[in-house]
């Protein structure tokens, strides 16, 4: 059964996640964001409750809360541009393989699997990437 998990981060913010346990192991399903104030925390928790509820209807229709939020998304296209420039300065652009360049940059920004690198590229640079196999 999925539940809402709140975790303190190194920066002092509170990360809100949807997770569940399988055989005593915690599995994170989705990271919803990090709250830096009480109001942001309540908003993220409300969003998590909505996600957990999904399409399930309320038993008493008038109990549905009207959640109005404004989500902020941070991206770092500047970081992507700088790393891309360094990639070219090192001479790797001679390979003429943009997918390889994107994977290298993604794994520098956040060391992760090749498959998860797509998420990193999409989130960090606010551009949708598609790798060809």
VOBA-346268 format. One line per field, with one value per residue (C-alpha): x, y, z; residue number from 0; residue in one letter. Coordinates in nm, 2 decimals. Example, Ala and Ser with C-alpha at 12.3 -4.5 7.8 and 13.67 -1.06 7.14 Angstrom:
BEGIN
east <- [1.23|1.37]
north <- [-0.45|-0.11]
up <- [0.78|0.71]
resi <- [0|1]
resn <- [a|s]
END
This chain:
BEGIN
east <- [0.00|0.14|0.19|0.32|0.68|0.84|1.22|1.45|1.71|2.06|1.95|1.69|1.39|1.14|1.11|0.76|0.75|0.50|0.65|0.55|0.72|0.77|0.91|1.04|1.22|1.12|1.05|1.01|0.75|0.75|0.92|0.67|0.90|1.08|0.91|1.09|0.80|0.50|0.26|0.46|0.47|0.09|0.05|0.28|0.10|-0.23|-0.09|0.03|-0.31|-0.47|-0.22|-0.28|-0.65|-0.63|-0.97|-1.14|-1.45|-1.54|-1.80|-1.96|-1.93|-1.92|-1.60|-1.38|-1.13|-1.05|-0.67|-0.53|-0.16|0.11|0.40|0.74|0.99|1.35|1.58|1.93|1.97|2.27|2.44|2.36|2.51|2.83|2.88|2.80|3.07|3.32|3.23|3.31|3.64|3.76|3.71|3.44|3.22|3.43|3.23|2.93|2.69|2.45|2.30|2.63|2.69|2.36|2.42|2.77|2.62|2.33|2.56|2.79|2.49|2.34|2.52|2.25|2.16|2.15|1.78|1.72|1.95|1.64|1.47|1.77|1.80|1.43|1.42|1.75|1.74|1.36|1.40|1.24|1.51|1.46|1.75|1.78|1.88]
north <- [0.00|0.34|0.61|0.97|1.00|1.32|1.33|1.62|1.71|1.84|2.19|2.18|2.14|1.86|1.63|1.48|1.14|0.87|0.53|0.18|-0.11|-0.45|-0.72|-0.46|-0.26|0.10|0.17|0.53|0.56|0.93|1.25|1.53|1.81|1.98|2.23|2.52|2.65|2.51|2.63|2.46|2.14|2.14|2.20|1.91|1.68|1.77|1.70|1.36|1.28|1.36|1.14|0.85|0.89|0.88|0.85|0.72|0.91|1.04|0.86|1.19|1.41|1.74|1.65|1.69|1.97|2.21|2.20|2.50|2.50|2.66|2.43|2.56|2.37|2.44|2.35|2.43|2.48|2.70|2.39|2.18|2.45|2.47|2.10|2.07|2.33|2.15|1.82|2.00|2.15|1.81|1.69|1.44|1.62|1.45|1.13|1.31|1.12|1.36|1.07|0.98|1.35|1.37|1.05|1.18|1.51|1.35|1.11|1.39|1.59|1.29|0.95|0.71|0.43|0.49|0.44|0.69|0.94|1.03|1.15|1.35|1.51|1.60|1.74|1.92|2.08|2.12|1.96|1.63|1.39|1.06|0.82|0.60|0.24]
up <- [0.00|-0.10|0.16|0.18|0.30|0.43|0.44|0.56|0.30|0.35|0.26|0.54|0.31|0.34|0.05|-0.01|-0.18|-0.25|-0.15|-0.05|0.13|-0.02|0.21|0.45|0.18|0.11|-0.26|-0.37|-0.64|-0.70|-0.57|-0.57|-0.46|-0.17|0.06|0.22|0.42|0.61|0.33|0.06|0.27|0.31|-0.07|-0.15|0.09|-0.06|-0.40|-0.28|-0.13|-0.47|-0.65|-0.41|-0.45|-0.83|-0.99|-0.68|-0.60|-0.26|-0.05|0.03|-0.28|-0.09|0.09|-0.22|-0.16|-0.45|-0.45|-0.63|-0.66|-0.87|-0.93|-0.99|-1.19|-1.19|-1.48|-1.56|-1.93|-1.84|-1.68|-1.98|-2.22|-2.01|-2.00|-2.37|-2.44|-2.23|-2.41|-2.74|-2.61|-2.51|-2.87|-2.81|-3.06|-3.33|-3.25|-3.40|-3.18|-2.99|-2.80|-2.65|-2.57|-2.39|-2.19|-2.08|-1.97|-1.79|-1.60|-1.49|-1.36|-1.18|-1.18|-1.27|-1.50|-1.88|-1.88|-1.60|-1.78|-1.99|-1.68|-1.58|-1.92|-1.93|-1.58|-1.57|-1.91|-1.96|-2.31|-2.41|-2.52|-2.70|-2.73|-3.04|-2.99]
resi <- [0|1|2|3|4|5|6|7|8|9|10|11|12|13|14|15|16|17|18|19|20|21|22|23|24|25|26|27|28|29|30|31|32|33|34|35|36|37|38|39|40|41|42|43|44|45|46|47|48|49|50|51|52|53|54|55|56|57|58|59|60|61|62|63|64|65|66|67|68|69|70|71|72|73|74|75|76|77|78|79|80|81|82|83|84|85|86|87|88|89|90|91|92|93|94|95|96|97|98|99|100|101|102|103|104|105|106|107|108|109|110|111|112|113|114|115|116|117|118|119|120|121|122|123|124|125|126|127|128|129|130|131|132]
resn <- [x|x|x|x|x|x|x|x|x|x|x|x|x|x|x|x|x|x|x|x|x|x|x|x|x|x|x|x|x|x|x|x|x|x|x|x|x|x|x|x|x|x|x|x|x|x|x|x|x|x|x|x|x|x|x|x|x|x|x|x|x|x|x|x|x|x|x|x|x|x|x|x|x|x|x|x|x|x|x|x|x|x|x|x|x|x|x|x|x|x|x|x|x|x|x|x|x|x|x|x|x|x|x|x|x|x|x|x|x|x|x|x|x|x|x|x|x|x|x|x|x|x|x|x|x|x|x|x|x|x|x|x|x]
END
